[in-house]
Amino acid sequence: MGCQTYSENLSALIDGELSAAESRELQSHLAVCTPCRGEHESLLYAAETVDRLLEDRLEAPHWKVVRDELTTSKTRWNDFRWLLQPRWAAVAAVLLLLLFSVPFYWSATHPDALLAEQLVVYVNERDQLEEIHRGIMDIEPVGWVTHNPFRVTDRDSENPFSLE
Amino acid sequence: MRLKTCLLGLLIPSLLGGWTTAQTEPISEASEEWERIRSKAESHYEMVLLLIENKKFEEAVKNAKEIFSLPVPPEKHELLFDSAKEISDALLHHKQYESAHQVLNFCFAAVSDTTILSNLHKEKAYIFKKMGRDDEAIIHFEKSIELSKKPNS
């Protein structure tokens, strides 16, 4: 095989396209042939330069942003992908059921809570009445507004002291 | 001075046997005793409210005790509850929680009707709630509900 043939295969060697045997044969030739070795080095330098340029272009800020975004969104999706597995869906369903049944369970096992609720309702109702009463008392003194249960005239409508 | 005059004005008619109301209504012999009691209660009640109005709370409680010491017949016990509620409300208006409790306790000692006792417990629950003593409020509220379910004694 002559230098012409070896020279044609130099690009294939750099690109890793030669078979192991062809590559070995070419490497042996390069070890002994100075012109071919020079050409190989020249091609290698050119290939490395192109690679570096491509790399620089890919590392440009906008590409970096795009790459990061793609990587992140993929990671986000992957983070929650496990939820689609049936066993986790079942666990989620059980948790939801527990969450909604807690108030019912609480009322059943804590009658005090129910009583406290009723008490709050009662107190609120009383407070509303108290507000009205207070409004009247701000206008007139307490003694003359509050009715006297023992006074006959205070019970005109349904007089419990009627002597009939 | 003005208060004392006012109180005397209320007390004297009651000591005379409630003749003020006797003038307007015919009183049979059977109701004579009750009329005497009612008249006293009426006067004491007016005095209690006047004393509260003048911020003499201790005296007001003492006078309130007089109302619940009167031999009011059981069929008129509803009036005792009404007066206890009104007096305790007036005391609450002045944030006299302990005095309001005392008045309700006097009423507790004087009545036996289940409905009235239930209502008294509810009043106590209300006052305890206002005092921020929720646990005691719930105890009385529970007693009130229990009693309201029982038939009247």
Interface residues (C-beta under 8 A of the other chain):
Chain A: D112 L115 A116 Q118 L119 Y122 V123 R126 E130 H133 R134 M137 P141 V142 G143 T146 H147 N148 P149 F150 R151 V152 P160 F161 L163
Chain B: T21 T24 E25 P26 I27 S28 S31 R38 S39 A41 E42 Y45 E46 L49 L50 I52 E53 K76 E78 L79 D82 S83 E86 D89 A90 L92 H93 K122 A125 Y126 K129 K130 D134 A137 I138 F141 E142 I145
